[in-house]
């Protein structure tokens, strides 16, 4: 019983701390990409790259690491919004 409880607590902490941390790290990575790549000249590339980097890759990475993909995407969006918004086109 104690072993199962330990694994439950370990998995809970991994989801409660790991998923937001992964989301914040991925958000800053996405912001860094959008800062150094000028997508205003390529608006057709902007949306697919935005969706791929902000949603699919963090979700798949979180699921691969057995974390919560939804929580990871939430924190990715929160951390990237402030830094990505000035670097995308107005369209």
C-alpha positions as CSV (number, residue, x, y, z in Angstrom):
1,X,0.0,0.0,0.0
2,X,2.8,2.4,0.8
3,X,4.5,1.7,-2.5
4,X,1.3,2.5,-4.4
5,X,0.8,5.7,-2.4
6,X,4.4,6.8,-3.2
7,X,3.9,6.2,-6.9
8,X,0.6,8.2,-6.8
9,X,2.3,11.1,-5.1
10,X,5.2,11.0,-7.5
11,X,2.9,11.0,-10.6
12,X,0.8,13.7,-9.1
13,X,3.8,15.9,-8.5
14,X,5.1,15.2,-12.0
15,X,1.8,16.4,-13.4
16,X,1.4,19.3,-11.1
17,X,5.0,20.7,-11.4
18,X,6.3,19.1,-14.6
19,X,3.5,20.1,-17.0
20,X,3.5,23.8,-16.1
21,X,7.3,23.9,-16.1
22,X,7.4,22.2,-19.6
23,X,4.8,24.6,-20.8
24,X,6.7,27.7,-19.6
25,X,9.9,26.4,-21.1
26,X,8.2,25.7,-24.4
27,X,6.5,29.1,-24.4
28,X,9.9,30.8,-24.0
29,X,11.3,28.6,-26.8
30,X,8.5,29.5,-29.1
31,X,8.9,33.2,-28.2
32,X,12.6,33.0,-29.0
33,X,11.9,31.4,-32.4
34,X,9.3,34.1,-33.3
35,X,11.7,36.8,-32.2
36,X,14.6,35.7,-34.5
37,X,12.5,34.5,-37.5
38,X,10.8,37.4,-39.3
39,X,7.5,36.0,-40.3
40,X,5.9,39.3,-41.4
41,X,7.3,38.7,-44.8
42,X,5.9,35.2,-45.0
43,X,2.3,35.3,-43.6
44,X,1.4,32.0,-45.2
45,X,4.1,30.3,-43.1
46,X,3.2,32.2,-40.0
47,X,0.0,30.4,-39.0
48,X,1.2,26.8,-39.6
49,X,4.4,27.5,-37.7
50,X,2.4,29.2,-34.9
51,X,0.1,26.2,-34.5
52,X,2.9,23.6,-34.8
53,X,5.2,25.3,-32.2
54,X,2.5,26.5,-29.8
55,X,0.2,23.5,-29.8
56,X,1.2,20.3,-31.3
57,X,4.8,20.0,-30.3
58,X,4.3,20.8,-26.6
59,X,1.3,18.5,-26.4
60,X,3.1,15.6,-28.0
61,X,6.2,16.1,-25.9
62,X,4.1,16.2,-22.7
63,X,2.2,13.1,-23.7
64,X,5.4,11.3,-24.5
65,X,6.7,12.2,-21.0
66,X,3.5,11.0,-19.4
67,X,2.4,14.5,-18.3
68,X,-0.7,16.5,-18.9
69,X,-0.7,17.8,-22.5
70,X,-3.6,20.2,-21.9
71,X,-1.9,21.8,-18.9
72,X,1.3,22.1,-20.9
73,X,-0.5,23.8,-23.8
74,X,-2.2,26.2,-21.3
75,X,1.1,27.3,-19.8
76,X,2.8,27.4,-23.2
77,X,0.2,29.9,-24.4
78,X,0.3,32.0,-21.3
79,X,4.1,32.3,-21.3
80,X,4.4,32.8,-25.1
81,X,1.6,35.3,-25.6
82,X,3.4,38.3,-24.2
83,X,6.5,37.7,-26.4
84,X,5.0,36.2,-29.5
85,X,2.3,38.8,-30.1
86,X,4.6,41.7,-31.1
87,X,6.4,39.5,-33.6
88,X,3.5,38.3,-35.7
89,X,1.7,40.2,-38.5
90,X,-1.5,42.1,-37.9
91,X,-3.4,39.9,-40.3
